[in-house]
């Protein structure tokens, strides 16, 4: 079994687990964590696709994954800030 298949399998498993958790839970924080897990699965799939190009791996999917990680971290921080503001607004 090659590394590409391992990354692809892990990517599908993470995406499926995140989608299942997103549909199952109602809490906003759990949905946010589920979306991050789904994003990690997509990143694994992109790395698996990059490895299929041959010994010199294709740098474009790697750059997309790196950019996606930065965007995911900033979007998570923004969603947490909005969630906290929503929670404090409903407590009043």
N, CA, C and O atoms as a DFTB+ gen file, in Angstrom:
368 C
 N C O
     1  1       0.856      -1.177       0.000
     2  2       0.000       0.000       0.000
     3  2       0.899       1.236       0.000
     4  3       1.821       1.344       0.809
     5  1       0.629       2.140      -0.890
     6  2       1.467       3.328      -1.005
     7  2       0.957       4.442      -0.097
     8  3      -0.143       4.381       0.451
     9  1       1.790       5.446       0.037
    10  2       1.438       6.577       0.897
    11  2       0.242       7.346       0.337
    12  3      -0.553       7.899       1.098
    13  1       0.113       7.382      -0.991
    14  2      -1.018       8.105      -1.585
    15  2      -2.346       7.476      -1.181
    16  3      -3.314       8.177      -0.887
    17  1      -2.380       6.135      -1.171
    18  2      -3.616       5.462      -0.771
    19  2      -3.918       5.680       0.711
    20  3      -5.078       5.805       1.104
    21  1      -2.875       5.724       1.520
    22  2      -3.088       5.988       2.941
    23  2      -3.638       7.396       3.165
    24  3      -4.567       7.592       3.949
    25  1      -3.057       8.371       2.472
    26  2      -3.555       9.740       2.600
    27  2      -4.978       9.862       2.058
    28  3      -5.815      10.541       2.653
    29  1      -5.247       9.215       0.946
    30  2      -6.596       9.283       0.378
    31  2      -7.607       8.599       1.294
    32  3      -8.703       9.119       1.508
    33  1      -7.247       7.446       1.832
    34  2      -8.149       6.753       2.750
    35  2      -8.403       7.554       4.014
    36  3      -9.535       7.639       4.492
    37  1      -7.337       8.141       4.553
    38  2      -7.503       8.981       5.739
    39  2      -8.348      10.210       5.415
    40  3      -9.152      10.652       6.235
    41  1      -8.161      10.758       4.218
    42  2      -8.949      11.921       3.812
    43  2     -10.428      11.604       3.708
    44  3     -11.268      12.362       4.192
    45  1     -10.747      10.473       3.071
    46  2     -12.154      10.077       2.973
    47  2     -12.744       9.786       4.348
    48  3     -13.886      10.149       4.630
    49  1     -11.960       9.129       5.202
    50  2     -12.453       8.809       6.544
    51  2     -12.691      10.079       7.357
    52  3     -13.714      10.202       8.031
    53  1     -11.758      11.017       7.298
    54  2     -11.928      12.264       8.045
    55  2     -13.109      13.074       7.516
    56  3     -13.883      13.635       8.292
    57  1     -13.240      13.132       6.207
    58  2     -14.355      13.888       5.642
    59  2     -15.688      13.247       6.027
    60  3     -16.632      13.949       6.390
    61  1     -15.767      11.931       5.951
    62  2     -16.998      11.243       6.328
    63  2     -17.329      11.412       7.801
    64  3     -18.486      11.627       8.163
    65  1     -16.312      11.314       8.651
    66  2     -16.520      11.504      10.088
    67  2     -16.985      12.924      10.391
    68  3     -17.880      13.128      11.211
    69  1     -16.374      13.902       9.727
    70  2     -16.780      15.289       9.935
    71  2     -18.189      15.557       9.442
    72  3     -18.955      16.259      10.103
    73  1     -18.543      15.004       8.283
    74  2     -19.894      15.199       7.751
    75  2     -20.933      14.543       8.653
    76  3     -21.996      15.112       8.902
    77  1     -20.622      13.347       9.142
    78  2     -21.538      12.655      10.047
    79  2     -21.731      13.455      11.336
    80  3     -22.852      13.605      11.822
    81  1     -20.641      13.960      11.876
    82  2     -20.721      14.737      13.110
    83  2     -21.450      16.063      12.881
    84  3     -22.195      16.519      13.747
    85  1     -21.237      16.674      11.726
    86  2     -21.915      17.939      11.416
    87  2     -23.428      17.735      11.348
    88  3     -24.193      18.574      11.825
    89  1     -23.851      16.640      10.765
    90  2     -25.284      16.380      10.647
    91  2     -25.898      15.900      11.956
    92  3     -27.096      16.076      12.176
    93  1     -25.099      15.300      12.820
    94  2     -25.619      14.704      14.044
    95  2     -25.820      15.721      15.165
    96  3     -26.832      15.674      15.865
    97  1     -24.881      16.629      15.344
    98  2     -24.895      17.523      16.500
    99  2     -25.560      18.860      16.177
   100  3     -25.537      19.329      15.039
   101  1     -26.155      19.462      17.215
   102  2     -26.812      20.753      17.050
   103  2     -25.985      21.906      17.609
   104  3     -26.203      23.057      17.230
   105  1     -25.049      21.621      18.497
   106  2     -24.251      22.675      19.123
   107  2     -23.320      23.311      18.089
   108  3     -22.715      22.623      17.267
   109  1     -23.220      24.639      18.152
   110  2     -22.423      25.356      17.154
   111  2     -20.936      25.020      17.241
   112  3     -20.263      24.908      16.216
   113  1     -20.425      24.858      18.453
   114  2     -19.005      24.543      18.605
   115  2     -18.687      23.172      18.017
   116  3     -17.651      22.996      17.377
   117  1     -19.555      22.223      18.227
   118  2     -19.334      20.887      17.658
   119  2     -19.437      20.911      16.137
   120  3     -18.711      20.192      15.451
   121  1     -20.334      21.732      15.614
   122  2     -20.420      21.863      14.158
   123  2     -19.157      22.505      13.590
   124  3     -18.700      22.132      12.510
   125  1     -18.597      23.461      14.313
   126  2     -17.361      24.105      13.875
   127  2     -16.202      23.108      13.879
   128  3     -15.393      23.089      12.951
   129  1     -16.124      22.292      14.909
   130  2     -15.081      21.266      14.964
   131  2     -15.277      20.254      13.842
   132  3     -14.305      19.806      13.233
   133  1     -16.522      19.895      13.567
   134  2     -16.802      18.952      12.483
   135  2     -16.377      19.525      11.132
   136  3     -15.854      18.801      10.285
   137  1     -16.600      20.813      10.933
   138  2     -16.179      21.425       9.669
   139  2     -14.657      21.454       9.554
   140  3     -14.119      21.301       8.458
   141  1     -13.959      21.650      10.672
   142  2     -12.497      21.600      10.644
   143  2     -11.999      20.193      10.325
   144  3     -11.005      20.032       9.617
   145  1     -12.676      19.189      10.837
   146  2     -12.302      17.808      10.527
   147  2     -12.535      17.523       9.043
   148  3     -11.721      16.857       8.404
   149  1     -13.636      18.021       8.501
   150  2     -13.894      17.848       7.068
   151  2     -12.817      18.544       6.236
   152  3     -12.378      18.014       5.216
   153  1     -12.399      19.718       6.668
   154  2     -11.334      20.429       5.966
   155  2     -10.023      19.666       6.000
   156  3      -9.284      19.648       5.016
   157  1      -9.735      19.036       7.129
   158  2      -8.521      18.220       7.218
   159  2      -8.583      17.046       6.249
   160  3      -7.570      16.664       5.663
   161  1      -9.762      16.480       6.083
   162  2      -9.922      15.397       5.110
   163  2      -9.656      15.863       3.690
   164  3      -9.029      15.153       2.905
   165  1     -10.129      17.050       3.362
   166  2      -9.881      17.604       2.026
   167  2      -8.391      17.867       1.830
   168  3      -7.857      17.631       0.746
   169  1      -7.724      18.350       2.863
   170  2      -6.276      18.583       2.760
   171  2      -5.534      17.268       2.526
   172  3      -4.589      17.222       1.738
   173  1      -5.952      16.210       3.201
   174  2      -5.330      14.904       2.983
   175  2      -5.537      14.436       1.541
   176  3      -4.623      13.892       0.921
   177  1      -6.733      14.650       1.017
   178  2      -6.994      14.242      -0.365
   179  2      -6.136      15.034      -1.352
   180  3      -5.640      14.474      -2.330
   181  1      -5.959      16.316      -1.106
   182  2      -5.112      17.112      -1.996
   183  2      -3.657      16.654      -1.946
   184  3      -2.980      16.634      -2.974
   185  1      -3.177      16.292      -0.777
   186  2      -1.808      15.786      -0.666
   187  2      -1.683      14.447      -1.386
   188  3      -0.657      14.173      -2.009
   189  1      -2.715      13.615      -1.306
   190  2      -2.690      12.335      -2.023
   191  2      -2.643      12.559      -3.527
   192  3      -1.948      11.836      -4.241
   193  1      -3.374      13.550      -4.012
   194  2      -3.352      13.859      -5.442
   195  2      -1.982      14.395      -5.851
   196  3      -1.505      14.101      -6.947
   197  1      -1.357      15.167      -4.993
   198  2      -0.039      15.721      -5.310
   199  2       1.014      14.629      -5.403
   200  3       1.957      14.744      -6.186
   201  1       0.867      13.575      -4.619
   202  2       1.847      12.499      -4.634
   203  2       1.765      11.620      -5.864
   204  3       2.715      10.898      -6.167
   205  1       0.654      11.665      -6.579
   206  2       0.498      10.827      -7.770
   207  2       1.268      11.356      -8.967
   208  3       1.382      10.661      -9.976
   209  1       1.795      12.561      -8.880
   210  2       2.466      13.173     -10.026
   211  2       3.813      12.534     -10.326
   212  3       4.323      12.682     -11.437
   213  1       4.387      11.845      -9.392
   214  2       5.681      11.213      -9.611
   215  2       6.665      11.613      -8.532
   216  3       6.291      12.251      -7.548
   217  1       7.932      11.238      -8.715
   218  2       8.926      11.546      -7.682
   219  2       9.059      13.031      -7.364
   220  3       9.057      13.387      -6.185
   221  1       9.173      13.915      -8.350
   222  2       9.099      15.327      -7.935
   223  2       7.621      15.700      -7.792
   224  3       6.923      15.898      -8.786
   225  1       7.163      15.790      -6.563
   226  2       5.738      16.034      -6.310
   227  2       5.308      17.385      -6.874
   228  3       6.090      18.334      -6.928
   229  1       4.061      17.444      -7.288
   230  2       3.496      18.672      -7.845
   231  2       3.364      19.713      -6.733
   232  3       2.708      19.443      -5.727
   233  1       3.968      20.895      -6.885
   234  2       3.934      21.875      -5.792
   235  2       2.611      22.638      -5.679
   236  3       2.347      23.249      -4.643
   237  1       1.787      22.617      -6.708
   238  2       0.543      23.391      -6.671
   239  2      -0.412      22.879      -5.589
   240  3      -0.912      23.694      -4.813
   241  1      -0.693      21.574      -5.496
   242  2      -1.571      21.133      -4.402
   243  2      -0.989      21.406      -3.016
   244  3      -1.733      21.673      -2.072
   245  1       0.330      21.341      -2.891
   246  2       0.943      21.653      -1.601
   247  2       0.717      23.119      -1.237
   248  3       0.438      23.440      -0.082
   249  1       0.836      23.993      -2.212
   250  2       0.584      25.413      -1.962
   251  2      -0.884      25.654      -1.625
   252  3      -1.199      26.482      -0.770
   253  1      -1.779      24.933      -2.294
   254  2      -3.203      25.068      -1.986
   255  2      -3.518      24.590      -0.573
   256  3      -4.331      25.198       0.124
   257  1      -2.882      23.511      -0.153
   258  2      -3.108      23.006       1.204
   259  2      -2.597      24.006       2.230
   260  3      -3.271      24.276       3.224
   261  1      -1.421      24.552       2.000
   262  2      -0.868      25.533       2.937
   263  2      -1.761      26.768       3.027
   264  3      -2.014      27.274       4.120
   265  1      -2.234      27.246       1.894
   266  2      -3.146      28.382       1.889
   267  2      -4.464      28.023       2.570
   268  3      -5.028      28.834       3.304
   269  1      -4.952      26.812       2.328
   270  2      -6.193      26.366       2.954
   271  2      -6.085      26.272       4.461
   272  3      -7.042      26.574       5.176
   273  1      -4.928      25.856       4.950
   274  2      -4.735      25.781       6.399
   275  2      -4.794      27.172       7.013
   276  3      -5.410      27.362       8.061
   277  1      -4.163      28.135       6.374
   278  2      -4.188      29.511       6.884
   279  2      -5.612      30.055       6.877
   280  3      -6.041      30.685       7.843
   281  1      -6.337      29.816       5.803
   282  2      -7.720      30.287       5.715
   283  2      -8.593      29.579       6.747
   284  3      -9.454      30.208       7.362
   285  1      -8.384      28.284       6.945
   286  2      -9.185      27.534       7.916
   287  2      -8.950      28.031       9.339
   288  3      -9.893      28.137      10.124
   289  1      -7.712      28.332       9.671
   290  2      -7.420      28.836      11.019
   291  2      -8.067      30.199      11.233
   292  3      -8.658      30.445      12.285
   293  1      -7.963      31.077      10.256
   294  2      -8.562      32.407      10.416
   295  2     -10.088      32.332      10.415
   296  3     -10.736      33.072      11.155
   297  1     -10.669      31.463       9.608
   298  2     -12.126      31.316       9.604
   299  2     -12.617      30.711      10.916
   300  3     -13.686      31.075      11.406
   301  1     -11.849      29.798      11.483
   302  2     -12.216      29.222      12.773
   303  2     -12.172      30.278      13.869
   304  3     -13.064      30.338      14.715
   305  1     -11.142      31.106      13.856
   306  2     -11.052      32.175      14.852
   307  2     -12.220      33.153      14.710
   308  3     -12.789      33.591      15.709
   309  1     -12.570      33.488      13.487
   310  2     -13.697      34.388      13.255
   311  2     -15.008      33.753      13.708
   312  3     -15.842      34.421      14.320
   313  1     -15.194      32.478      13.416
   314  2     -16.417      31.791      13.830
   315  2     -16.507      31.689      15.352
   316  3     -17.592      31.823      15.918
   317  1     -15.382      31.455      16.013
   318  2     -15.393      31.422      17.477
   319  2     -15.731      32.788      18.061
   320  3     -16.458      32.878      19.051
   321  1     -15.212      33.846      17.457
   322  2     -15.529      35.194      17.932
   323  2     -17.009      35.505      17.730
   324  3     -17.650      36.073      18.614
   325  1     -17.551      35.137      16.577
   326  2     -18.981      35.353      16.337
   327  2     -19.833      34.522      17.291
   328  3     -20.852      34.998      17.793
   329  1     -19.422      33.293      17.540
   330  2     -20.166      32.438      18.464
   331  2     -20.169      32.987      19.876
   332  3     -21.185      32.940      20.570
   333  1     -19.029      33.505      20.295
   334  2     -18.964      34.094      21.637
   335  2     -19.819      35.352      21.723
   336  3     -20.503      35.572      22.723
   337  1     -19.784      36.176      20.685
   338  2     -20.618      37.378      20.677
   339  2     -22.099      37.011      20.670
   340  3     -22.905      37.669      21.328
   341  1     -22.453      35.982      19.941
   342  2     -23.846      35.535      19.913
   343  2     -24.268      34.992      21.271
   344  3     -25.392      35.220      21.719
   345  1     -23.367      34.276      21.918
   346  2     -23.682      33.724      23.236
   347  2     -23.862      34.823      24.280
   348  3     -24.773      34.745      25.104
   349  1     -23.010      35.840      24.255
   350  2     -23.145      36.927      25.225
   351  2     -24.353      37.805      24.910
   352  3     -24.950      38.383      25.818
   353  1     -24.715      37.909      23.644
   354  2     -25.880      38.720      23.279
   355  2     -27.180      38.041      23.708
   356  3     -28.141      38.721      24.067
   357  1     -27.219      36.732      23.674
   358  2     -28.443      36.032      24.070
   359  2     -28.551      35.872      25.578
   360  3     -29.637      35.591      26.084
   361  1     -27.450      36.045      26.312
   362  2     -27.493      35.940      27.771
   363  2     -28.102      37.176      28.423
   364  3     -28.580      37.102      29.555
   365  1     -28.092      38.295      27.735
   366  2     -28.607      39.547      28.321
   367  2     -30.073      39.548      28.420
   368  3     -30.660      40.523      28.890
